[in-house]
C-alpha cells in the first residue's frame, strides 16, 4: 500500500539550532502533504498544508518563519524547525492523501518525529 | 465548522471484553469518517473508514457504522486483546473543509491480560 517514510524518527537538538524533518512518499505521488503536531496525550493539530510547487498554507497561529515547509517534488516534503526552543519539543507527523483528489480513501501517515530541544 | 467529539479516556478493559468508543461529529456537506489507531511511539494508521450514511467500516475485528441521523461513528470490537492497547482517533474529512482531516482528541485504551 501507499507508504510515507518520515525521517528522522527522533532527534535531540540544542536551543537555537534548526532541525529538518523529511517525508517521502515511496510508491505514489503526493501533491499535497499535511503537517501535524501532537503534544503528549493530546490530539493532532494541523500546522500547515504543503502543495508541490507552491507556497504552503499555514493554520492560524502557526509561525511561518519558524516552521519552514518545502514541497519541492511530488515525493518529498520537508519541515524545518528554525531556531528551535524547548517549547518546540513535540511529536511531528506528516500525512498525505491516498488519492490526489477526494477524501474517500483516507490518508497515510508518516511514523512521526519526536523532537526534543534541550 | 467541522468538529469531532469522542469519549474521554483512558478506557481500561480486561482481555476478551467488549469495546465501545463513542464518536460524534458536526459537519457540513457529506463527510467521510475514519478511525485511526496510534501505537506507542508510532504514527497513525488507518483502522477503518466509511464514506456515506449507513456504511459500515470494519477491520481486524473492529467495526463502526456511519449514522447520519445521530451524527455518530462509534467504534466497537467484540473481544479485545492486549495488543489492541493504543490510542484511537475518530476523524472526519469533508470537501467543504478543504479536505483537511479533523481529529477527535483521542481515546487511550489499555487492555489487561
Interface residues (C-beta under 8 A of the other chain):
Chain A: X6 X32 X34 X41 X42 X43 X44 X46 X49 X93 X95 X97 X102 X103 X104 X105 X106 X107 X108 X109 X110 X111 X112 X114
Chain B: X31 X32 X34 X36 X41 X42 X43 X44 X45 X46 X49 X51 X89 X93 X94 X95 X98 X99 X100 X101 X103 X104 X105 X106 X108
